Amino acid sequence: MKFAKTVLAAMAALSLPVLFSGCVSKQQESPRFHRVFCWGTPGNEEVARKYAQIGVTDIRVGSKKTYELAVKYGMTPYCGVFTPAGPYTQVMTEEEKKYHDYISGQDLPKKLSRAERTRITDKRCIEKGFLFGGETEKGVMNVMAHKIACFNSDENYSLSKKKLDRILDSAVPGVKGIYFDGISYMNQRGCFCAKCLADCKKFLAEKKLPDTQENRDLFYREALVKYYNAMIDYVKSKRPDFKVMAHLWPVFRPDPLFGNRTKTDYCGQTVAWYFPWPLDKVSRYTDFVLKHAKDHYANAEGIPFVGLNAAKGQALSHKTPEQLEKELQTVLAAGGRTLMVCNGHDMIKPGYFEVFRKYCTKEK
Ligand SMILES: [Zn+2]
């Protein structure tokens, strides 16, 4: 009897921790990202395998070879990237244009080598505090170094539709969607060409709004949203099965998280820029992106975007694996379970690879 009791006690002692540890491990299982959109491309077998190992699920492909690698490693392939078209470059103030010309090295001799040009323009970007299209403090100028066409002056968006035709017609058969990028304003607030100014005036008159900066911001936001949605409608008219993925960039400063107003299926909104933001901002932005994703369109998903540059000594800020890890933890704590990252190729570099592997669902 005593023996039986001892055996029973021993069995209980053995099974309880087993049951208990089962509960604990379930409770303590840390949340992970189950869908990861990458701005890289699976250029070869090793790169494709590494992307799959860190949980990348959605990626851009530009050839049959990269398409096949994406499929082989279980990633959803997209074509693109679509950027705005228009009859001319956006018009800015004289001061903004000067800034653009300076940081993009318009005055530098054409015969300068690429490396030398980059060395000089990098120095100028640092000197001016250029943030590469990320959010700046109010009133701080941050004009893009690259040119963006005035999409609003594109009559019936005919040039943009032709550009989309070219991308869709040359897409590798089998891709599931398209990447959008760079749809915004060079000066992060608006274009001041005759067409945009006239349209803005008309907008204010129709809505009976006084001509204030806040109301002009409303026009420029509406012009952006209208363009996004017209381009998405056009893609779907030609390819109803396609999904549209976008990163909203450069930032539209008057309303950085306006993306939920667009019909973008997977709308990447910046919650952590390349230049590290305070973690409470990362958390606040993630919360907004997720909570308000479906305010306007039921199909829209808000995807937290994280900027990453592993290279040191460039004008674009270097991010350490430690900072990246803190940001991913913050996004997860704020409820994010999907993620979008650029630069894609930096995700698989030593140190960063391990961080993504820790927080993203691994290859099955
Ligand atoms: Zn314009």
Boltz pocket constraint, residues with backbone or C-beta under 6 A from the ligand:
constraints:
  - pocket:
      binder: B
      contacts: [[A, 90], [A, 91], [A, 150], [A, 151], [A, 152], [A, 153], [A, 191], [A, 192], [A, 193], [A, 194], [A, 195], [A, 196]]
      max_distance: 6.0
